[in-house]
């Protein structure tokens, strides 16, 4: 029995490559975070769109709170052990009736980190279901090697390169239905994707912590930017990312921009084209 996850949930993660749903906070509390996000978007539209949907926890206090929420860290500890660090975060937002989707892929493909056993929590700030374009996972796919990915640069594909695993049987997929305040956790090697938001009025907002790295993880391309989360996770040659003191202070913006440039260099390593996300 872990701090948050039951032994059954831990075993499911080990066997299937994901666990869901996991309670983080009440639905009302999660919706209040969604309202804070909406208010921040109104004040700082350029800082919560495009490439700046990456690593917003570095310059917004309420997203920093989410990233280091005790329930999130406890669940990650159940899977990784007592020492781990945070590499980055991403806001995944699908507007109502949008055609945006996420193709089948494995996170480990372009993150260039070893070992490939890092964990991504995905926190729902709105309802995430089949109608709004929830994530779907291929159970057990993390037990195989990295599969060949094709860079499509599809216009509606919200992944950096539009990277896609082509030999996926969608009939095997499990839809991760989440209420606001719940999260899923998935393994870096698990094949997953999501479909467009068919709702006419409801945004689908997920906050992904991508990802929590076990002690000793090595960044093989780009700079090793990270923030300690728990335990002893110090590394040689690292760049420590400070947590924000206030929203959009100068230091926080600098940290985000530095991290996002590094993010881009890593995720687009070897690519012919870069996009603004």
C-alpha angles and dihedrals in degrees: 000000000000131000092267108355123070119230087254091056092047090051091048090053091050094048102035103026097240144052126208148210106021119171115236104160142339120291091245091053091049092049089051089057087051090054091049089052091051091051091049091049089054092051098038108023095160091050095057101042137070114357091355091071081079116088098355088153088076093067107022119070097206091055090047087054090054094046092055098034108149093232091053093049092045091053092048090049089054088060105033105027130243100313123063143130137214118245101184150307138241133198108219107197125173115189120220114282091003123150095220117127141164117237124223108282147141118241093218092062098085104013091085095211128137136237094039097217100100122136132232119200113200112200119201116221091174133024110294113196140130091284094053096039107265124188119270124204133203103224117230094010091118089069091069129069125268108293124224110276125201119210106228102166085207111189094232096037108104095200116105097252097013084247115189140186105217103193097069124130103215091197087074093056123117116211114224105219111196134180120209107284095030127103141194126215122209138184120248092243098048114115110232143152143159140228131232123286106258095183115112095209111017124086115212109223125183128171111208122196098209097212153349109199126206119238110281096029113152127215103215098184126040127355123328099241114173146141123224114247106173140349127353107331100146115146137187118258095011130150110221114219112213122222117242122263094195137003115285097351116165095255093049093051090049091050092049094047092047091049094046093052088051090046089055094047090052101041094044095042107144093004123133094215136039125203130199094261 
